Structures are given as C-alpha cells and as structure tokens.
C-alpha cells in the first residue's frame, strides 16, 4: 500500500451534478485539486461554466453540461453521451419550509421530483454504467434531516431519508461489481438553499448554537468528505452515511423555526 497516493484521483473522471454553486462547486474544485477531470453539470450552465473556469485557472481539467435533473430523458442522454465516470456526486435539492398541513400537491411534487426522483434516476444510470465498467464511486448528498426533523421540514426530510435508503440498496446490489455507494449528511451550510435562514439573524444564530462548533459550515468544508469517499482511501466504505455536521447529531440540536 502506497499511503501517499490514497487521495490521488489522477486519471479519473468525476461527474458533479449541481456543480454550478454551493456544495457542488466546492466538490468539483476539491476533486479537481486531487487530479480528477471534472464534468460540471447544472441547470444553470453559465454557473457551471464559472466553476469549470475556476478549476482550469487553478491548473485542473473541467468541462460543463447543461442538465435538468428532473427530466429522466436528460438523465439518460447525459450518461449515453459519455464514458462511465469513475465518480458521481449529486447535490441538487429544493425545500419548501411550511407546516405539513399547508403543503400543496404542487409543492410536494416539486420537492419529490428533484430530491428523490431525480436522485433515483441519476443513481440508476450511473450505477448501470459503473457496474458495466466494474468500478466507481457514487456519492449522494442527504442531510441531518434524514435522521432528525423540525417543524416545516416534512417533505424535504422524507426525501433525504429516502436518499439514504437508495444509497444503501444500490450499495448492496452493486458491491459485487466493484461500485461503492455512499451518502453525505451535512448540517447547516451557507448555500443558496439556506439563504432564507441567513436573512433572518435570530434563526441563523439559533442554528449556529445547535452544533458543537457553534457556527455554520461553508461549502468548502464538504469537499474533504467528497474527496475521501471518491478516493482509494475509502476503498472499504460503502452503504454508509457520513455526517459532516459540526457535531449537530451528537448533541441533538433542536430549534423551532418561524414558519
């Protein structure tokens, strides 16, 4: 075992869905810094191009794809247009913060279609391609909300729990083909998805106080977990849920937000 190369991703291709901003952008940059060629796929192609430009300026290799994860036909077309990636990272999510009794059918479908249905079909296509190639690492983003909830998080929490079960199932099914499948559960991270909270100081500060480190995470702090799960350092890690939450789960953070 050459321990100096545990995190080296040279010669590998990483498809990062949601690579245009937030955690996806940080994941793309982190993977590229370790030598991976990164394909940044995002609904907002211009933002994906910005991520690719950052990687290239830093000496890495990257390209972009316009991609809507809620469209099964686009998912199929994306994977048909490329060789099986060595690494898949999928990050996109949406949330509707409302009491469960107030959520409309349209809002329910909006969250389910991206967070759960989109994640399912992306993992399915990546799994097919990787199983045929006989190798691969799939990394799906879940959340602490897969394990603990608060008022206003019903559908989002359900999708994040569902993502964990999809990960475990696919890990069990594709392990014999050399494909590893894992999930990452962030705590509170400053991203476009959480801008609503940052704009309300009492809510923002209350969340900060609910974890051991007493602060929010930056997207860049998720990149290490992504690189680990993508690399040979995690060669015996599959079917797992990795918390990157500042210790939120350890101390059972709880807050009732102003819905």
C-alpha positions in Angstrom: 0.0 0.0 0.0 1.4 3.4 -1.1 -0.2 5.7 1.5 1.0 8.8 -0.3 -1.5 8.2 -3.1 -4.6 7.4 -1.1 -6.4 10.5 -2.2 -4.9 10.8 -5.7 -7.6 10.9 -8.4 -5.4 11.4 -11.4 -6.8 9.7 -14.5 -10.4 9.6 -13.1 -13.4 11.4 -14.3 -15.9 12.9 -11.9 -19.4 13.9 -12.8 -20.6 16.6 -10.4 -24.3 17.3 -10.7 -25.2 20.7 -9.2 -21.6 21.8 -9.8 -22.6 25.4 -10.6 -22.8 26.6 -7.0 -22.6 25.8 -3.3 -21.6 22.4 -2.2 -21.5 21.1 -5.8 -19.0 23.8 -6.8 -16.8 23.1 -3.8 -17.0 19.3 -4.5 -15.9 19.9 -8.1 -13.0 22.1 -7.1 -11.9 19.6 -4.4 -12.0 16.6 -6.8 -10.1 18.6 -9.5 -7.4 19.6 -7.0 -6.7 15.9 -6.5 -6.3 15.3 -10.2 -9.8 14.3 -11.4 -11.2 15.6 -14.7 -14.5 17.1 -13.6 -17.7 17.4 -15.6 -19.8 20.2 -14.1 -23.5 19.6 -14.8 -26.1 22.1 -13.8 -29.4 23.5 -14.7 -27.7 26.9 -14.9 -25.0 26.2 -17.5 -23.4 29.7 -17.0 -22.7 28.9 -13.4 -21.3 25.5 -14.2 -19.0 27.3 -16.7 -17.8 29.6 -13.9 -16.9 26.5 -11.8 -15.1 25.0 -14.7 -13.2 28.2 -15.3 -12.1 28.3 -11.6 -10.8 24.7 -11.9 -8.9 25.4 -15.2 -7.4 28.6 -13.7 -6.1 26.5 -10.8 -4.4 24.1 -13.3 -7.2 21.4 -13.4 -9.3 19.9 -16.1 -13.0 20.6 -16.4 -15.9 20.9 -18.8 -19.6 21.7 -18.4 -23.0 20.3 -19.3 -26.4 21.9 -19.2 -28.6 19.5 -17.3 -32.0 19.3 -15.7 -32.1 16.5 -13.1 -35.9 16.4 -13.0 -36.0 15.2 -16.6 -35.4 11.5 -16.9 -34.8 11.8 -20.7 -31.9 14.3 -20.0 -30.5 11.9 -17.4 -30.4 9.0 -19.9 -29.0 11.3 -22.6 -26.2 12.6 -20.3 -24.9 9.1 -19.5 -25.2 7.9 -23.1 -23.1 10.9 -24.2 -20.0 10.0 -22.0 -18.0 7.1 -20.9 -18.8 5.7 -17.4 -17.5 8.2 -14.9 -15.3 6.9 -12.1 -17.1 9.3 -9.6 -20.6 10.6 -9.4 -21.5 13.4 -7.0 -25.1 14.5 -6.9 -26.1 17.6 -4.8 -29.2 19.4 -6.1 -32.1 19.8 -3.7 -35.0 22.1 -3.0 -37.0 22.7 0.1 -40.5 24.1 0.9 -40.5 25.2 4.6 -44.1 25.1 5.6 -46.3 23.2 8.1 -47.1 19.8 6.8 -50.9 20.6 6.8 -50.2 23.6 4.5 -48.1 21.9 1.8 -49.9 21.8 -1.6 -49.7 18.9 -4.1 -47.6 21.1 -6.4 -45.1 21.9 -3.6 -45.0 18.2 -2.7 -44.3 17.2 -6.3 -41.6 19.9 -6.7 -39.6 18.6 -3.8 -40.0 14.9 -4.5 -39.3 15.3 -8.3 -35.9 16.8 -7.7 -34.7 15.5 -4.4 -35.9 11.9 -4.6 -37.0 11.1 -8.1 -34.1 12.9 -9.8 -31.6 11.4 -7.4 -33.0 7.9 -8.0 -32.7 8.1 -11.8 -29.3 9.7 -11.7 -28.0 6.9 -9.4 -29.7 4.3 -11.6 -28.0 5.5 -14.8 -24.6 5.9 -13.0 -25.0 2.5 -11.4 -25.6 0.8 -14.8 -22.6 2.5 -16.4 -20.3 1.9 -13.4 -21.3 -1.7 -13.0 -20.6 -2.4 -16.6 -17.2 -0.8 -16.2 -16.5 -2.8 -13.0 -15.7 0.2 -10.8 -17.0 3.5 -9.5 -17.9 5.6 -6.5 -21.4 7.2 -6.2 -21.8 10.0 -3.6 -25.3 11.4 -2.9 -26.0 14.3 -0.7 -28.5 13.6 2.1 -28.8 15.8 5.2 -29.1 15.6 9.0 -32.8 15.9 8.2 -32.7 12.3 7.2 -32.4 11.5 10.9 -33.9 14.3 12.8 -36.7 16.8 11.9 -38.2 20.0 13.0 -41.5 21.8 12.1 -41.7 22.7 8.4 -39.3 20.0 7.1 -41.7 17.2 6.3 -41.3 16.5 2.6 -37.6 17.6 2.5 -36.8 15.3 5.4 -38.7 12.4 3.8 -36.6 12.8 0.6 -33.4 12.9 2.5 -34.3 9.7 4.4 -35.2 8.2 1.1 -31.9 9.1 -0.4 -30.1 7.2 2.4 -32.2 4.1 1.7 -31.5 4.4 -2.1 -27.8 4.6 -1.3 -27.9 1.5 0.9 -29.9 -0.5 -1.6 -27.7 0.4 -4.5 -24.5 -0.3 -2.5 -25.8 -3.8 -1.7 -26.8 -4.5 -5.3 -23.6 -3.2 -7.0 -20.9 -4.1 -4.5 -20.1 -7.3 -6.4 -19.5 -5.2 -9.5 -16.9 -3.0 -7.7 -19.2 0.0 -7.3 -19.3 1.8 -3.9 -22.3 4.0 -3.0 -22.3 6.4 0.0 -24.2 9.4 1.3 -23.0 12.6 3.0 -25.2 14.3 5.6 -24.3 18.0 6.0 -25.6 20.0 8.9 -26.2 23.7 8.3 -24.2 25.0 5.4 -24.3 28.5 3.8 -25.6 27.9 0.3 -28.3 29.4 -1.9 -30.7 26.8 -0.4 -30.3 28.3 3.0 -30.3 32.0 2.1 -33.8 32.4 3.6 -32.3 31.5 7.0 -29.3 33.7 6.7 -31.6 36.6 6.1 -33.2 36.1 9.5 -30.5 36.6 12.1 -32.4 35.0 15.0 -33.0 31.9 13.0 -29.4 31.8 11.6 -27.8 32.3 15.1 -30.1 29.7 16.7 -28.9 27.1 14.2 -25.3 28.0 14.8 -25.8 27.4 18.5 -27.2 24.0 17.9 -24.0 22.3 16.9 -20.8 21.7 18.8 -18.7 24.1 16.7 -21.2 26.9 17.2 -21.2 28.0 13.6 -22.4 27.3 10.1 -20.3 25.4 7.6 -19.0 26.8 4.4 -19.5 24.7 1.2 -15.7 24.2 1.0 -15.9 22.2 4.2 -17.9 19.4 2.4 -15.1 18.9 -0.2 -12.9 16.7 2.1 -15.7 14.2 2.7 -16.4 14.0 -1.1 -12.7 13.5 -1.9 -12.4 10.8 0.8 -15.4 8.8 -0.5 -14.3 9.2 -4.1 -10.8 8.0 -3.4 -9.0 4.8 -2.6 -8.8 6.0 1.0 -12.5 4.9 1.2 -12.0 1.6 -0.7 -13.8 -0.4 2.1 -16.5 2.2 2.7 -19.9 1.6 1.0 -23.5 1.8 2.1 -22.6 4.4 4.7 -23.9 7.8 5.8 -21.1 10.3 6.6 -22.1 13.2 8.9 -20.4 16.5 8.2 -22.5 18.5 10.6 -20.2 20.2 13.2 -21.5 17.7 15.8 -25.2 18.6 15.4 -26.3 15.0 15.7 -24.0 14.3 18.6 -25.7 16.9 20.8 -29.2 16.6 19.3 -29.7 20.2 18.0 -33.3 21.4 18.0 -34.9 24.6 17.0 -38.5 25.6 16.1 -38.2 28.0 13.1 -40.5 30.9 12.4 -42.8 29.4 9.8 
